[in-house]
Amino acid sequence: MTNNRSQRLAEVAKIAVRLEGETGIPARMLIAQWAIESRWGAKPVGDFNFFGIKRAKRHTKCCTVETREVINGKDVTRVCEFADYESLEESCRDYAWLIIHGAPYRAAWQKYQQEGDLCDLVMSVARVYATDPNYARLASQIVGQTNVAAAIEAARATRA
């Protein structure tokens, strides 16, 4: 990814818009979690893991990383295995797969498909996705940011 935050946002927005069309995963939500988990694309975990996705059976490559989690209200440092990817796009595709097919998110995803409430989806997913109690609030804030909306609009315009 590029060094410039705006360029990184534009790059992920193009992928997010494409994946929204293919899978229904809202581009705004994908971008919000990308922004939180990777500091706006500047700090992926391992190789191209921009979503902090932990290793699962579906992953063929991984890395071991020391990470901070909130357990019982206290910051705890843990060593965990995270998935590695070949590209930003592969990372984004796995994130979309996780939200659509992952057991912890299934009910929220099904509800979103029926009701279309983006705020509810973001809050429901974020509460499970991360251990930090402020994560859901932060994800909701990023979803509503004008720079995110502008990047998505620009990505849609270049697709047309």
N, C-alpha and C positions, 0 to 999 in steps of 0.2 A: 504494500500500500504506500501511497505517497506520504510525504512529511506534513503537508498542509491539511489542517483539520477540515476546512471547507471542501477540499478535493477528496478527502477520505469520505466525507458525508455524501458527496455527489456520487462517488463510486458505489457505495453501499446502497444508495437510493435506487440506482439503476437495477441492481440485483433484486432489491426489495419489491420494486414495482413489478418486475418480471415474475417473481415468485407469488406475489399477490394474485396476478392473473392466472397463474398455473394452479395454485393451491388454495387460495382464499385467505391465507395468512395476511393480516393487515400490515402494509408496509410501515405504517407509523409504529406499530408494536415491535416489529423486527428491528427497526432502527433504534428505538428506545433501549431495547435490551442490548443491542450491539454497543451503543454509546456507554451504557453503564458498565458492562462487563469488560470492555476493552479500552476504556477512557477515550471514546470517540475514535476507535480504530488505531490508537497509538500503541497499545500494549496488549496484544493477544497472549493467550496462554499457550506456550509451546509453539507448534507450527500451525499458524492460521486459525487457531481456536479463538474466535472473537466473541463467543457466547459463554465461555466458562463451562462447557459441556464436559461432564465427567465421563470417563471411559465406560462403555457398555459392550455387550457381546457383539453388537453390529459394527464396532470400530476395529479396524485392523492395525492402526498405529496409535501410539499413546506416548505420553511423557509423564514424569512424576514431578510434582510441583508443590512447594509449600504454599499454603493458602490461609486466609483469615476467614473464619466463620463465627457467627454469633450462636452460642449454645447456652440455653438457659439464661439469656440476657448478658452473657459475658463473651468478650472477644477471645477466641481460641485459635491458635495456630495449629494447622493439621497438614499432613503430607498426604496428597491424594493423586490418583491417576486421572489424567485428563486426555480426551481424544485429541489427536493430531489430524490435520487436514492438508490437502495439496494446494488449496486456494481459498480466498474469501468466499467465492461462490459455493464451494463445497461445504464450507462452514455454515453459510446461510441456509443451504438446502437441508442440512442435518438439523438445524434449529427448527425449520418449518416441519420437518418430519417429526421431531420430538413433540412439538405442540399438538400436532394432529393425531399422532399415534401413541404418545407416551401416556401410560396409565395415570400419572398424577394430574394430567391436564385434560383428559378425555371429556370429563363432564363440563368443564368450562368451554371447551371447543364446541361441543354439541349444543350447548346453550347459546353460544355466539352464533352458530349457524342458524338457529331458530329465531333468535331475537335481534341479532345484529348490533348489540350494545358493546361498542369498542371499549368504553371505560370499564365496564364490568369484566370483560375478557382480560384486559390488562391487569386489573386489580387481582382477579382470581388466579391468573398465571403467576404473577409476581409474588404473591403470598407464599406460593409453593416453591418457586424457582430459586429463591435465595433465603438465607437465614437472617439477613439484616432486616430489622423491623422497619427501616425507612425505605427499603427498596421499592415497595409498591407505590409509595407517594412520589418518589423520584421518577419512576417509570411513567407514571401518569403525567407528571410535569413535562417530561421530555416529549411525550406523545403530542402535547399541545403547543410545543415551541414553534415559532414562525420559521426558524431556519430549517426545521424538519419538513414542515409543510412546503416551503419553497423548493427544497431539494427534491421532494416527491413530485411536485408540479413540473419542475424542469426535466426530471427523468421521464415523466409521462409525455411531455412535449416532444422529446427526442425520439420516443417510440412511435409517435404518430406519423 
